[in-house]
Amino acid sequence: MADKPAIAGREPAIVEVEEGATYLWCGCGLSRGQPWCDRSHNAPDNNFWPITWTPPKSGVFALCMCKRTKNPPYCDGSHKEL
């Protein structure tokens, strides 16, 4: 098993979301529908799971694509260290 999720990108995903809606942020980095989960984490050698996220308000957010953020699902600039 991998000890870190796959890197899906080296820039944040800029997404528009709605307050009250629930989203599944991909935590494994394998989803083809980044930054959202498409259940690709079901691979037998994967130990990473999606994070259920309900945005605090409607608007545009920068979500992590490198999967190294310390504050998922938000981008915290960790991609700059890769």
SEMAR-898531 format. One record per residue (C-alpha): x, y, z; residue number from 0. Coordinates in steps of 0.2 Angstrom, whole numbers, plus 5000, padded with zeros to 4 digits. Layout:
<nodes>
<node><px>X</px><py>Y</py><pz>Z</pz><nr>NUM</nr></node>
...
</nodes>
This chain:
<nodes>
<node><px>5000</px><py>5000</py><pz>5000</pz><nr>0</nr></node>
<node><px>5005</px><py>5018</py><pz>4996</pz><nr>1</nr></node>
<node><px>5010</px><py>5028</py><pz>5012</pz><nr>2</nr></node>
<node><px>5004</px><py>5044</py><pz>5003</pz><nr>3</nr></node>
<node><px>4989</px><py>5048</py><pz>4991</pz><nr>4</nr></node>
<node><px>4993</px><py>5051</py><pz>4973</pz><nr>5</nr></node>
<node><px>4996</px><py>5069</py><pz>4967</pz><nr>6</nr></node>
<node><px>4981</px><py>5074</py><pz>4957</pz><nr>7</nr></node>
<node><px>4988</px><py>5091</py><pz>4953</pz><nr>8</nr></node>
<node><px>5001</px><py>5104</py><pz>4958</pz><nr>9</nr></node>
<node><px>4989</px><py>5119</py><pz>4958</pz><nr>10</nr></node>
<node><px>4973</px><py>5120</py><pz>4968</pz><nr>11</nr></node>
<node><px>4956</px><py>5117</py><pz>4960</pz><nr>12</nr></node>
<node><px>4946</px><py>5132</py><pz>4960</pz><nr>13</nr></node>
<node><px>4927</px><py>5127</py><pz>4962</pz><nr>14</nr></node>
<node><px>4911</px><py>5135</py><pz>4964</pz><nr>15</nr></node>
<node><px>4900</px><py>5127</py><pz>4977</pz><nr>16</nr></node>
<node><px>4883</px><py>5130</py><pz>4986</pz><nr>17</nr></node>
<node><px>4880</px><py>5132</py><pz>5005</pz><nr>18</nr></node>
<node><px>4871</px><py>5117</py><pz>5012</pz><nr>19</nr></node>
<node><px>4876</px><py>5105</py><pz>4998</pz><nr>20</nr></node>
<node><px>4887</px><py>5090</py><pz>5003</pz><nr>21</nr></node>
<node><px>4902</px><py>5086</py><pz>4992</pz><nr>22</nr></node>
<node><px>4915</px><py>5071</py><pz>4993</pz><nr>23</nr></node>
<node><px>4932</px><py>5078</py><pz>4991</pz><nr>24</nr></node>
<node><px>4944</px><py>5065</py><pz>4984</pz><nr>25</nr></node>
<node><px>4957</px><py>5060</py><pz>4997</pz><nr>26</nr></node>
<node><px>4966</px><py>5047</py><pz>4987</pz><nr>27</nr></node>
<node><px>4971</px><py>5057</py><pz>4971</pz><nr>28</nr></node>
<node><px>4965</px><py>5043</py><pz>4959</pz><nr>29</nr></node>
<node><px>4948</px><py>5051</py><pz>4954</pz><nr>30</nr></node>
<node><px>4946</px><py>5056</py><pz>4936</pz><nr>31</nr></node>
<node><px>4933</px><py>5069</py><pz>4942</pz><nr>32</nr></node>
<node><px>4945</px><py>5079</py><pz>4953</pz><nr>33</nr></node>
<node><px>4943</px><py>5087</py><pz>4965</pz><nr>34</nr></node>
<node><px>4928</px><py>5076</py><pz>4968</pz><nr>35</nr></node>
<node><px>4927</px><py>5058</py><pz>4973</pz><nr>36</nr></node>
<node><px>4922</px><py>5045</py><pz>4959</pz><nr>37</nr></node>
<node><px>4925</px><py>5030</py><pz>4970</pz><nr>38</nr></node>
<node><px>4942</px><py>5026</py><pz>4962</pz><nr>39</nr></node>
<node><px>4948</px><py>5024</py><pz>4980</pz><nr>40</nr></node>
<node><px>4941</px><py>5006</py><pz>4980</pz><nr>41</nr></node>
<node><px>4957</px><py>5000</py><pz>4972</pz><nr>42</nr></node>
<node><px>4963</px><py>4985</py><pz>4983</pz><nr>43</nr></node>
<node><px>4980</px><py>4993</py><pz>4987</pz><nr>44</nr></node>
<node><px>4973</px><py>5010</py><pz>4992</pz><nr>45</nr></node>
<node><px>4971</px><py>5016</py><pz>5010</pz><nr>46</nr></node>
<node><px>4964</px><py>5034</py><pz>5007</pz><nr>47</nr></node>
<node><px>4946</px><py>5039</py><pz>5008</pz><nr>48</nr></node>
<node><px>4936</px><py>5054</py><pz>5002</pz><nr>49</nr></node>
<node><px>4931</px><py>5068</py><pz>5014</pz><nr>50</nr></node>
<node><px>4913</px><py>5073</py><pz>5016</pz><nr>51</nr></node>
<node><px>4913</px><py>5092</py><pz>5015</pz><nr>52</nr></node>
<node><px>4899</px><py>5105</py><pz>5017</pz><nr>53</nr></node>
<node><px>4905</px><py>5122</py><pz>5012</pz><nr>54</nr></node>
<node><px>4902</px><py>5136</py><pz>5026</pz><nr>55</nr></node>
<node><px>4894</px><py>5147</py><pz>5012</pz><nr>56</nr></node>
<node><px>4891</px><py>5148</py><pz>4994</pz><nr>57</nr></node>
<node><px>4905</px><py>5154</py><pz>4983</pz><nr>58</nr></node>
<node><px>4922</px><py>5150</py><pz>4976</pz><nr>59</nr></node>
<node><px>4935</px><py>5140</py><pz>4985</pz><nr>60</nr></node>
<node><px>4953</px><py>5133</py><pz>4982</pz><nr>61</nr></node>
<node><px>4953</px><py>5115</py><pz>4985</pz><nr>62</nr></node>
<node><px>4969</px><py>5104</py><pz>4987</pz><nr>63</nr></node>
<node><px>4974</px><py>5094</py><pz>4972</pz><nr>64</nr></node>
<node><px>4991</px><py>5088</py><pz>4978</pz><nr>65</nr></node>
<node><px>4982</px><py>5079</py><pz>4993</pz><nr>66</nr></node>
<node><px>4996</px><py>5084</py><pz>5005</pz><nr>67</nr></node>
<node><px>4986</px><py>5098</py><pz>5013</pz><nr>68</nr></node>
<node><px>4985</px><py>5099</py><pz>5032</pz><nr>69</nr></node>
<node><px>4968</px><py>5106</py><pz>5031</pz><nr>70</nr></node>
<node><px>4957</px><py>5096</py><pz>5019</pz><nr>71</nr></node>
<node><px>4949</px><py>5099</py><pz>5008</pz><nr>72</nr></node>
<node><px>4956</px><py>5117</py><pz>5007</pz><nr>73</nr></node>
<node><px>4973</px><py>5121</py><pz>4998</pz><nr>74</nr></node>
<node><px>4986</px><py>5126</py><pz>5011</pz><nr>75</nr></node>
<node><px>5000</px><py>5129</py><pz>4998</pz><nr>76</nr></node>
<node><px>5008</px><py>5111</py><pz>5002</pz><nr>77</nr></node>
<node><px>5010</px><py>5109</py><pz>4983</pz><nr>78</nr></node>
<node><px>5024</px><py>5122</py><pz>4983</pz><nr>79</nr></node>
<node><px>5034</px><py>5109</py><pz>4993</pz><nr>80</nr></node>
<node><px>5033</px><py>5095</py><pz>4981</pz><nr>81</nr></node>
</nodes>
